[in-house]
Amino acid sequence: MSKKIIVYGTLKRGESNYPHYLGDQKFIKDVITLPKYRLFHNSSCSFPYLVEDEKEGKSIECEL
């Protein structure tokens, strides 16, 4: 079964984590989320995450 995921940040092609986690995966296209997300960085775990925010959210550039 094939699954599709959207990635952003260091998981995108050409970024530092891409070859470690997604190097053998098929790139489909660039995508942009609806303008309703905020991007945060969790300093204790060193990873970013998206939170839905209808009032102050932005569009996030991602890859499918």
Secondary structure, DSSP 8 states (H G I E B T S, - for coil): ------B-GGGSTTSTTHHHHTTTS----EEE--S-EEEEEETTTTEEEEEE-TTT-B--EEE-
